């Protein structure tokens, strides 16, 4: 048995040695070529070197090699990235910014996110949706979803209290056969308000332009007909037509000015502007109008400098509008006072006060809206466009300031521009 084992081991070693020699066959070929070159160049004296080279070559070929073990194939489940980790329904609902409510086939709330609780108050699991939302459009939406007639439906829902809101409501079935539905509320109040303002603006602008155009067209027709040869009537009508065209020109100028202000960036620049010099220029330019209206403009700015960062032309337009309005609408008071004060908050407040009939309290919040008039007849008789105070407010905002209005009936009105000094 021992002899057989030794013979087997011998054959294994022989096969291993032959295999390693065979793997190194190209190394042997290179060595033989090297030996041949040595003999050709050095003759017999290189015999010992040749023997040494061959011996080292054989030893290197037969030496055991370190074989790196193969990497085992991992059978463990791969680690999933954080993005694929399953999230709970509560976590997903909390990540939605709009109000979101999940309810079952009975119409009972099963889940509501924090946005829904903020928008609609007490929204908890177990509350009945038809009892919570009683508006006809919401009742129709819930009935359609619970009856299974529609997999998805969208309606508009308007709330009147505590504030008026317009909501776009979308309800969708969750999967198939789950018996769950999700409803999402999207607030459309701001976009509707902007649409309404745009429509009102177009309607008002069209009306303001149509009135003088109709007047001009009527006078043209009269001049070409009955008053064709009436010199006195012709002169009167031409004067009225000139007045109406001037009114349209002022309206278009104000519209373009307002459009330019809205298109500009918020900041009006950092150039230092002396408000005192601007007020002095405004008063000088409006003295003829004040004299015509029987009003005296009192400049009480004083000798001190009231410098603010901003655009001189725009600030001139602000105070020109305010002083002109005070002369026109407060002329019964006989005077207009312009004054300024500094505050501890780094502001300068420039007040333009008249002593006329004043403005009713209910008109003050809306008086800076485009085309809004507290007294339509008085405004048109004074050739107002209804855009002056809107322009004033826009320019004040561009200068990081604000416009405040105070008034009492019979005691006049005060318009104050608050501007930062830095």
C-alpha positions, 0 to 999 in steps of 0.5 A: 500500500505504501509503495502504491501511494508513493508511486501515485505521489510521484506521478502527481509530482511529475505531472505538476512539474511537466505542467509548469515546464509547459507553461514556461515553454516560451521562457525556455525558448527565450533562454535558449536564444540567450544562450545561443547569443552568448556562445556566438559572442563569447565562445567556450568561456561562457559555458559556466554562465550558460549552465547557471542561466539554465539552472535558474530557469528550471528552478523558477519554472518549478517553484510553486506559485501563489494562486489567488483564491476566487472571490465567492459569489455573494448570495446575500440580497443587495442593499437597496438605496435610500430612494427605494426604501418603502415609505408609509402612506403617512410619510407620502401624504406629509410630503404633499404641500397641498391639502390631501385626504384619503377616504374609503368606500363609505366616505370616511376619512382614513388619512389627512395630511397636515396641510388639510388640517391647516386648510379645513380645521379638524380633519381626522380619521373617522370623519364623514366626508359628505358631512364635512364638505356640504357644498353641492359641487363637493357632494356631487364629486363624492357621490360620483367617486363612491358610486364607482361611475368615475375613476377620477373627477375634478371640480371647482369648490368655493369657500366663503368663510372665513375668507373667500377661496377658490379650490380646484379639487381632484379625486382619484381612486387608489389602485384597483379594488382597494376601496380607497380614494384620494382627494387633493385641493389646489388653491386657485384664489391668487390666480383667479384674483389676478385674472379678475384684476386683468379683466377689470383693467381691460374693461376700465381702460376700454371704457376710459378710451371709448368715452372721449372717442365717442365724444370726438366722433359725435363732434366730427359728425356735427361739424360735417353736418348741421354746424358745417358753416357755424364758425362759433360752434366749430370753435367750441367743438374743436376746443372740446375735441382737443380737450378729449384728445389730451385726456386720451394722451394722458391716459395712454402716457399713464398706462405706459408709465405703469407698464414700464414700472411693472417691467423694471426690477424691484430696486430703483438704484442707489444714487443719492437723491435730495428730496428737498430739491425735488419738492422745490422743483415740483412746487415751482412747476405746479404754481400755475395750476395752483393759482388757477385752482385758487390754492396756495402750496406751502413748502415746509421741508425746511433747510435740512437735507433729506437724502434717499437712494433712488431715481430722481425722475421717478420720485419727481413723478411721485410728488408731482402726482400727489401735489397735483391731486391735492391742488385739484381735489382739495382746492376748497381748502385753499392750501396744500402743505408739504412737510417732511420728518425723520424717524428713528427707524432710518426713514424719511416721511414726506407728507402732502396734505390738503384741507378739502372735502376728504375721502370716505373711510371705505374708499381708502383701502382701494383708492390706489387700485387702477381706475378706482375713483372715490368720486367719479364725476369729480375725478373726470371733471378734473381730467384725472385718469384714475392711474396716478395713485397706482403709479405712486404706489408702484414707485414707492415700492420700487424704492423699498418704501410705502404709501400711507393715506389718512383722511376724515370727511370735511378735514382733508386728506394726507398722503405720506411717502415713507422712504428708507435713507439707506 
